[in-house]
Amino acid sequence: MAGDSDLFLERDFPEVLRKIRERTPARIFLGRAGAAYRTGAQLELRKAHAAARDAVQAEIQLDTAFGEQFVNQWNLFEVSTEARSKAEFLLRPDLGRIFSGETKREISKRCSRGGDIQIAIGDGLSVSAISAQVPALLPMLYDGARAREWSIGNTFVIRHCRVGILNEIGEILAPKVAMLLIGERPGLATAESLSAYMAYRPGAGHTDANRNLISNIHARGISPRAAADRILNLAAQMMTEGMSGFEVKERLTPVSKSSAIPE
């Protein structure tokens, strides 16, 4: 019966169902062996689950994540939140939203204050995501910001990072727009999805209501090029309107052929 099921899946599905399978990472129309997935599907699920667990548990190492050349080119340096270990970071999200006094002084010493844009990279819940997406995305953000004649602070990397750290960045460096490129919670579709959280003049007391988000930056989601365009356009919109968060509605432009999902 399994052989008949294989033949049916490969040869006899209507065109519309085959197109659906091509356009989604969801595991649909996989066939079955009795009441269970077939062996190949079961093994692939276990592989995806292992990749997701590894992405969450991994500790970031700059040279391993980005390569020595990239680290030197962008003058990246690493700081940490008050979470002292990955286990503590996972159990105490509040510690991933604050810096120690020593860390604040280090950031103040190495980064300029009051710029138009400040970018930070956070491990979040997927080191795999920042390793996969940031090397392509970061140069595009710098190029686009420079083309708009914006001043940019020195980018840095945050270990054991939660989204709320944007408030601390705003308090320390006072940029017009702070951007946090952070690893999303991995799933069984991908462990390499990145989010870009943005806030206009973030500070103490800000919540997610004061932030904007562009998510699903990965191979089957939003491409780095499309993400860079959206991030920069949204930053410009924030500066013009003097605010961020739920009151700022992103004005989307038509997606180019190069960034669209293939037909």
Secondary structure as UniProt FT lines:
FT   HELIX           2..7
FT   HELIX           8..12
FT   HELIX           15..23
FT   TURN            34..35
FT   HELIX           39..57
FT   HELIX           62..66
FT   HELIX           68..73
FT   TURN            74..75
FT   STRAND          78..80
FT   HELIX           86..91
FT   HELIX           93..97
FT   HELIX           101..110
FT   STRAND          117..122
FT   TURN            124..125
FT   HELIX           127..147
FT   TURN            148..149
FT   STRAND          156..159
FT   TURN            163..164
FT   HELIX           165..173
FT   STRAND          177..183
FT   STRAND          194..200
FT   TURN            204..205
FT   HELIX           208..210
FT   STRAND          211..217
FT   TURN            219..220
FT   HELIX           224..241
FT   TURN            246..247
FT   TURN            257..259
//
